[in-house]
Amino acid sequence: MGKFGAFRILVYRDLQIRYAGTWLGYFWTLLDPLAMSAIYWFVFSYIVGAKSLGEQPYILFLLTGILSWTWFNGAVTDSARSLVMESKMVRSIAIPRYLWVIKSIGAKGAEFIFALPILVVISVIANAEVSASLLLIPLALVVQFLLLSGIGLILAPLTVLALSLIHISEPTRRYAISYAVFCLKK
């Protein structure tokens, strides 16, 4: 078995463990972004009254961003913790340590890909325009996977040395997204 085979098995194992014993299983992954998008859409469209905010249809714009952010946030958190949380297995199984980090990113990426049919359904319901830029989605997925791999491979060994990095990284990501939103408003 090669490294890709080990990676595939680790991702599958991670997904099985995550949804074992849950009543809705994989659907929890779909419900969270859908609920968040519905709440944001209602608040910004009806309560704030910002009908022209973002791209139209706004719900599709929101869901795309929330799904990408969910992948990013979950992958950074899980990959930073991966070497610490699975330390016994990392020491006992003879596979490269970077696969333990990247499997967390792959598992969150699989959840992202499994949620893409929701975007298709909402696009059809909202009668969204189809353009050639959809062909760039695979490139965006690869770029995000590589970015997350780099961040995870930096944070995972640092977290082994200083466990408090797990707790520091969460507010740092919140600050970064707040800063990005602030810069977009200018």
N, C-alpha and C positions, 0 to 999 in steps of 0.2 A: 504494500500500500504506500503510495507516494504522499507528498505533503498536501496535495489538493484533496486526496481521499480522506486524510486525517482531518483537514479543515472542514470538509463536508459532514463528516461524522460528528465533529464537535459542535457545529452549528445545529445539526438535527437534534443532538442531545440537549443542547441549551434550550431549544424551542420546546422539546418534550417536557423538560423539567419545569419550565416556566408555566406551562398550561396544564400540568398534571394536577388533578384534583379540583380544578375549577369547573364550575357548572357550565359556563358559556365558552370556556376554552379560548380559542383564537378570536372569537367575536369581541372579547374585551379589548383587543388591539384596535378593532374598528369603532367600537362605541366611544372610546375616549376622544379621538380626534373629531368624530361626528358631533358629539355633545359640545365640545369646545367651539367648533365652527358655528354650530347653531346658536350658541350663547353670544359669541362675538358678532355674528351676523345680525341677530335681533337687537343687541345693544347699539351697534354702530348704524344700522339701517333705520331703526324705529325710535329708539330713545334719544340718541345723539342727533339723528336726522341727517347723517352724512351720506346721502344717496350717491354722490359722485366720488366717494373715497375708494382709492385703489382701482384695480382693473375691474371691468364688468364682464361677466356676472361676478359680483362681489363674493358670494358664497364659495365659488370655485377658487377665486384668488385666496381667500382665507384658508380653505381646506388644503390647498397646495402648500402654503407656507407652514401650516400647522403640522402636516405630515412630514415635511422636510425637517422642521425644528424638532419634532418628536424623535426622528431617527438620530439627528445630531446630538441632542441632549442625552438620550438613552445610551447611545454608543459611547460618548465620552465618559459618562458615569460608569457604565459597565466595564469598559476597557481599562479605566483607571483602577478599578477594583479587582480585575481579573486575576492577577498574579497573587494577590493577598487572599481572596475568597477561595481560590482553588489551589492553595499552596501545597496541600498533601498530594494532590493529583499531579501538579506541575513537577514535584520532586520525584514521583514514582513512575511516571510514564515518560518514555524516551522519545518525545517529539520536541521540536524546537519551541522555545518559550514564546516566540513572537506569535505562534499559532494560537496560543491561549488568549492573547490580546485581540488578535484579528477575528477570532471566532465570535467575540461579543459584537463586534461591528457587523459581521456577516449576519448574525441572528437578527439584529435590529434592522439591517438592510432587507432581510427576507420579510420581516413584518411590514416594512415600507412598501415593498413590491406587492405583497398580498393585499395591501390597502388601496392600490392603484385602481382596481375595478370600481371603487366608490367614486373616484374622480371621473371615470368614464360615464357612470350612471348619472351623476350630477351634471356633467357636461351635456348629456342628451336631454335631461329634464330642463336645464336652463337654456337649451338651444344655443350653446356656445359655438363660436366660429372655430373651424379646424384649419390650421395653417401648417406650413412646412416646418415651422420651428419645433413642432412635436418630434421631428426626427433628431433633435438635439437632446432629447431626454436620456437616452443611453449614455451619451457623453457626460451629461450632468451627474448621472448616477456614479459613473466611474470616478469623476473628479471628487465628488463628495466622499466616496469610499476611500480614495487615496488620502484626502485631507484628514478624515477621521482616523485612518491607519497611522498617519504621522503623529497626530495629537495623542492617540492611544499609546503608541510606542514610546513617546516621551513621558507621558504621565504614569504609565504602569510601573516602570522601575523606580521612578521617584516616589510613588506611593508605597512601595516596599520599604524604602528608606525612611520615609516620613508619612505615617498613616494619616496625619492631620490634613494632608493634601486632598483627601477625599472630601473633607468638610469645607475646605477652602475653595475647591473648584466649583461647587454649586453656586455660591453668591457671585463668583467671578463670571460665570456664564450668564447669570441674570443681568449683571451690570453690562456685559458686552451686548446683549440683545437690546437692553434699554438704550444704550449709547447708539446702536445702529438705528433704532427707530427715531431717536432724537435727530441724528444726522440726516435721515431721510426727509424729515419735516422741513429742513432748511432749504 
